[in-house]
Amino acid sequence: MKFRLISIILIFYSLVLFAEEIEVEGYDYKLDLPETWELLDAENLAQISFTDMDHVAIFQVISFPGDSFFTSKEIMEKIKKQLAADGESSRFLFNGQDSFFADFSFKAGTKPAKGHFIFINGTDYDYSLMAFTPAEYYDVYKASLLSALDSFSLNQEGLLLPGPVSQFFYPFPGPNPEPKKIRLEGRKLELKIDPDAEKVTQWVAEREATLLSAYSVGSMDAWERFYRILYRDSYSRLDDIASAVIGFYREQKLDDISIALKIMEWLQSFEYSRSNSVSDFLMPLTACSEMTGDCDSRALIFLIFLDHLNIDAVLLVSPVFKHSAVGINQKALKQQGALIPYKGEKYLYAELTAKVKIGQIAKDVSRLDAWTAFEVSY
């Protein structure tokens, strides 16, 4: 569900807790802030700010008319001067648009503050994104600050592209792809994958896992956002792989449902592995590249591929069984098996770590009320 901020809403709600996507109407951007962050000030939607539930960290977005600045450097220099800030900054491209990333230290009143800033020279609007905290709390909040910044997206299309922090650390698309072959039904599909893109997308997973660890295990809102952020960072990185795999099966004149079931079988053939890191799973780009991964890795891959096929699907997660799977709308499949209800629809269980048919579920994870379904696409 999306939460749209408009002036009428803000008259009635001075503080709103967020665990969903936020659309700031009229300014052509969206946010997906960490769970329990609150709306702090939105008297003027061109200067909107949020804070964590403890009111320690601040995230602010300032929107300027698109003809206000010639370059992102000008925006950066204006804000730096206003704050009397010190620190380093560097230019990068965010979705092809001139941008600057900065680490600034400054005084917030009388207290030292520290944080990260992104400045974007857009078309209809220019933006200043500021995420900071008192300097003494910076290390505690660093992952949260970066995550908030990385949740920013320009328009609807931007929701399927890596966030600005990710694109600052490494350009998207990756500029240095290397040849890679992926096995598929006895054939080897020739692709190109940038190994440094694999590193940055895994870094996003580790950052989000660090942030997630601050919430209770049963906080499904936090888990849902965790998967949404990783889905977004991964989606367009898998474009070439999805196109090659789906194209391979379309050459065999298969319909989209048959292709989906073939992809499920392909994912079931992956070697089971975990990353032994904070996140403990491999991001989809590496999982596809190496044909290895756990239930989470394969579920995100499958959901992205299903979206390419325009097939309605949801992520299935069970904290009880510590397992993930995918649910495909039964209306699309017209088959029987284990069904998980979600928003008035029924989704057929798709296991990805064992070679079983759609709808089949292992007895030791078959208590259906222990499963939660949610959407990870925007």
C-alpha positions in Angstrom: 0.0 0.0 0.0 1.3 3.5 -0.9 0.8 6.5 1.4 0.3 9.7 -0.6 1.2 13.0 1.2 -1.1 15.8 0.2 -2.0 19.0 2.0 -5.4 17.9 3.2 -4.0 14.8 4.9 -1.4 16.8 6.7 -4.0 19.0 8.3 -5.2 16.0 10.3 -2.0 14.0 10.8 1.0 15.9 12.3 2.9 12.6 13.0 2.5 9.5 10.9 4.4 6.3 11.3 5.7 4.8 8.1 6.4 1.3 7.0 5.1 1.8 3.5 6.1 3.7 0.3 5.4 7.4 0.4 4.5 9.5 -2.6 4.9 13.3 -2.2 2.3 14.5 -4.6 3.3 17.2 -7.0 7.1 16.8 -6.6 7.6 13.7 -8.6 9.4 11.5 -6.1 8.8 8.6 -3.8 10.3 7.3 -0.5 10.3 4.0 1.3 11.7 5.0 4.8 12.7 2.6 7.5 10.0 1.2 9.7 8.8 3.5 12.6 10.1 6.7 11.0 7.7 9.5 11.4 6.6 12.6 9.5 8.1 15.5 11.4 7.3 18.6 9.4 5.3 19.0 6.1 3.8 22.4 6.4 5.4 23.0 3.1 5.7 19.9 0.9 8.7 21.4 -0.9 10.6 21.1 2.4 9.5 17.9 4.1 11.2 16.1 6.9 11.0 12.9 8.8 12.6 11.5 12.0 13.1 8.1 13.7 10.8 7.1 16.5 13.4 8.3 19.1 13.7 11.7 17.4 17.4 11.5 17.0 18.0 11.2 13.2 16.6 13.6 10.6 15.8 13.0 6.9 14.8 16.0 4.9 14.0 16.5 1.2 14.0 20.0 -0.3 12.5 20.4 -3.7 13.5 23.4 -5.9 12.0 24.4 -9.2 13.9 22.7 -12.0 15.4 26.0 -13.3 16.8 27.0 -10.0 20.3 25.6 -10.6 22.5 24.8 -13.6 24.4 21.9 -11.9 24.1 19.7 -8.8 27.3 21.2 -7.6 25.5 24.6 -7.3 22.9 22.9 -5.1 25.6 21.3 -3.0 27.5 24.5 -2.5 24.3 26.4 -1.5 23.4 23.9 1.2 27.0 23.6 2.4 27.3 27.3 2.8 23.9 27.5 4.6 25.0 24.9 7.1 28.6 26.2 7.3 29.5 22.5 6.8 32.8 20.8 6.3 33.4 17.5 4.4 34.0 15.7 1.2 31.7 15.6 -1.9 31.8 13.9 -5.3 29.9 14.0 -8.5 28.0 11.0 -9.9 25.0 10.2 -12.1 21.7 9.1 -10.7 19.5 7.6 -13.4 21.6 9.6 -15.8 21.1 12.9 -14.0 23.8 15.2 -12.7 24.2 14.5 -8.9 26.5 15.0 -6.0 27.0 12.9 -2.9 28.5 14.5 0.2 29.6 13.6 3.8 29.2 16.7 5.9 29.8 17.7 9.5 28.2 20.9 10.8 26.5 22.5 13.8 22.8 21.9 14.3 22.2 24.7 16.7 25.0 24.3 19.2 25.4 20.5 18.7 27.9 18.9 16.3 26.0 16.9 13.6 27.1 14.5 10.9 25.4 12.9 7.9 25.1 12.2 4.3 23.7 14.4 1.6 22.6 13.9 -2.0 22.0 16.7 -4.5 20.2 16.0 -7.8 19.9 18.4 -10.7 16.6 17.2 -12.2 14.3 18.3 -15.0 11.1 19.6 -13.4 12.7 19.7 -9.9 16.1 19.9 -8.3 16.5 18.1 -5.0 18.5 18.3 -1.8 18.4 15.1 0.3 19.8 15.4 3.8 20.1 12.5 6.4 21.9 13.4 9.6 22.2 12.9 13.3 24.1 14.3 16.3 27.7 13.4 15.7 27.8 11.3 18.9 25.1 9.0 17.4 26.3 8.8 13.9 27.8 5.3 14.0 24.6 3.9 15.5 22.4 5.5 12.8 24.7 5.2 9.8 22.9 2.3 8.2 19.5 3.9 8.8 20.6 7.2 7.3 22.0 5.6 4.1 18.9 3.4 3.8 16.6 6.4 4.0 18.6 8.2 1.3 18.7 5.1 -0.9 14.9 4.7 -0.7 14.5 7.9 -2.8 13.2 7.4 -6.3 12.4 9.7 -9.1 8.9 8.9 -10.6 7.4 5.4 -11.0 10.1 4.1 -13.3 12.8 4.9 -10.7 11.2 2.3 -8.4 12.8 -0.5 -10.5 16.2 1.1 -10.5 18.9 1.0 -7.8 18.7 3.9 -5.3 21.0 7.0 -5.4 23.4 5.7 -2.7 23.9 2.4 -4.6 24.5 4.3 -7.8 26.9 6.6 -6.1 29.0 3.7 -4.9 29.0 2.1 -8.3 27.5 3.3 -11.6 24.4 1.7 -13.0 24.4 0.1 -15.5 27.8 -1.4 -14.5 30.5 0.0 -16.9 32.8 -3.1 -16.8 30.8 -6.2 -17.6 32.7 -9.4 -18.1 31.6 -12.5 -20.1 29.6 -15.1 -18.1 27.9 -18.3 -19.1 24.8 -19.6 -17.3 23.6 -23.2 -17.7 20.0 -23.7 -18.8 18.7 -27.1 -19.9 22.0 -28.3 -21.3 22.8 -25.1 -23.0 25.0 -22.2 -21.9 23.6 -18.7 -22.2 26.3 -16.1 -22.9 25.8 -13.0 -20.8 27.9 -10.1 -19.5 27.9 -9.3 -15.7 29.9 -6.6 -14.0 31.6 -8.2 -10.9 31.7 -4.8 -9.2 28.0 -4.5 -9.6 27.7 -7.8 -7.7 29.8 -6.3 -4.9 27.7 -3.1 -4.5 24.3 -4.9 -4.6 25.6 -7.3 -1.9 26.7 -4.3 0.1 23.1 -3.0 0.0 21.9 -6.4 1.4 24.4 -6.2 4.3 23.4 -2.6 5.1 19.7 -3.5 5.1 20.4 -6.6 7.2 22.3 -4.4 9.7 19.3 -2.1 9.9 16.8 -5.0 10.1 18.7 -6.5 13.1 17.5 -3.6 15.2 13.9 -4.7 14.9 12.2 -7.7 16.6 12.1 -11.0 14.6 8.3 -10.7 14.4 8.3 -7.2 12.9 6.9 -8.2 9.5 6.7 -4.5 8.4 10.5 -4.3 8.8 10.9 -7.6 7.0 8.6 -6.5 4.2 10.6 -3.3 3.6 13.8 -5.3 3.7 12.7 -7.4 0.8 11.3 -4.4 -1.1 14.6 -2.5 -0.9 16.5 -5.6 -2.1 14.0 -6.3 -4.9 14.3 -2.7 -6.1 18.1 -2.8 -6.1 18.1 -6.1 -7.9 15.3 -5.7 -10.5 17.0 -3.9 -13.3 20.3 -5.6 -12.6 18.6 -8.8 -13.8 17.2 -7.4 -17.0 19.7 -9.1 -19.3 19.5 -12.4 -17.5 15.7 -12.4 -17.4 15.5 -11.5 -21.1 17.9 -14.3 -22.0 16.2 -17.0 -19.9 12.7 -16.0 -20.9 13.8 -15.6 -24.5 15.2 -19.1 -24.5 11.9 -20.6 -23.5 9.9 -18.3 -25.9 11.9 -19.7 -28.7 10.4 -23.1 -27.8 6.9 -21.5 -28.3 5.9 -21.9 -24.6 3.2 -19.8 -23.1 4.1 -17.5 -20.1 2.7 -19.9 -17.5 4.7 -22.8 -18.9 7.8 -20.5 -19.0 7.2 -19.6 -15.3 7.1 -23.3 -14.3 10.3 -23.9 -16.3 12.0 -21.1 -14.5 10.9 -22.5 -11.2 12.5 -25.8 -12.1 15.7 -24.0 -13.1 15.9 -22.2 -9.8 15.3 -25.5 -8.0 18.4 -26.8 -9.6 20.6 -24.2 -8.0 23.1 -25.3 -5.4 22.0 -24.3 -1.9 24.3 -21.8 -0.2 24.3 -18.8 2.1 26.7 -15.9 2.3 27.8 -16.3 5.9 27.6 -12.6 6.3 25.2 -10.3 8.3 22.5 -10.8 5.7 23.4 -14.5 5.3 22.1 -14.7 1.7 23.3 -13.9 -1.7 21.7 -11.1 -3.7 20.0 -12.2 -6.9 22.6 -11.0 -9.4 25.3 -13.2 -7.8 22.9 -16.0 -7.2 22.0 -16.1 -10.9 25.6 -15.6 -12.0 26.8 -18.5 -9.9 23.6 -20.6 -9.9 23.6 -20.8 -6.1 21.6 -19.3 -3.2 19.1 -20.0 -0.5 15.3 -19.7 -0.4 15.4 -15.8 -0.1 17.8 -15.4 -3.1 15.8 -17.7 -5.3 12.4 -16.2 -4.2 13.5 -12.7 -5.2 14.8 -13.9 -8.6 11.6 -15.7 -9.3 9.5 -12.7 -8.3 11.5 -10.5 -10.7 11.2 -13.0 -13.5 7.4 -13.4 -12.9 7.0 -9.6 -13.1 8.7 -9.7 -16.5 6.0 -12.2 -17.5 3.2 -10.1 -16.0 2.2 -12.9 -13.7 0.7 -11.9 -10.3 2.9 -13.3 -7.5 3.7 -12.6 -3.8 6.6 -13.4 -1.5 5.8 -16.0 1.1 7.7 -15.8 4.4 7.5 -17.9 7.5 9.3 -16.7 10.6 8.2 -20.0 12.3 9.9 -22.2 9.8 12.6 -19.7 8.8 11.8 -20.3 5.2 10.7 -18.3 2.1 8.9 -19.3 -1.1 6.8 -17.7 -3.8 3.0 -17.7 -4.2 1.5 -17.5 -7.7 -2.1 -16.4 -8.2 -4.1 -19.6 -8.6 -6.3 -17.9 -11.2 -3.2 -17.8 -13.5 -2.4 -21.4 -13.0 -5.7 -23.1 -12.5 -4.0 -25.9 -10.5 -4.5 -27.3 -7.1 -2.2 -27.5 -4.1 -1.2 -25.6 -1.0 -2.9 -22.2 -1.1 -2.0 -19.0 0.9 -4.7 -16.3 1.0 -3.7 -12.7 0.4 -6.0 -9.7 -0.2 -8.9 -11.7 -1.3 -6.9 -13.9 -3.7 -5.4 -17.3 -3.3 -1.7 -18.0 -4.1 -0.3 -21.4 -5.0 2.8 -22.3 -3.1 6.0 -22.5 -5.1 8.9 -24.2 -3.4 12.3 -23.2 -4.8 14.9 -25.2 -2.8 13.5 -28.7 -3.6 12.6 -30.4 -6.9 8.8 -30.6 -6.4 5.9 -29.5 -8.5 4.0 -26.2 -8.1 1.6 -26.4 -5.1 3.5 -29.1 -3.3 4.8 -28.2 0.2 7.0 -30.2 2.6 5.2 -31.7 5.5 7.5 -30.0 8.0 6.6 -26.5 6.7 2.9 -27.2 5.8 1.2 -25.3 8.5 -0.3 -22.7 6.3 -1.2 -20.3 9.1 2.5 -19.9 9.8 3.0 -18.3 6.4 2.7 -14.5 5.6 2.3 -13.2 2.1 3.3 -9.7 0.9 4.1 -7.8 -2.2 7.7 -6.6 -2.8 7.1 -4.8 -6.0 6.1 -1.1 -6.0 
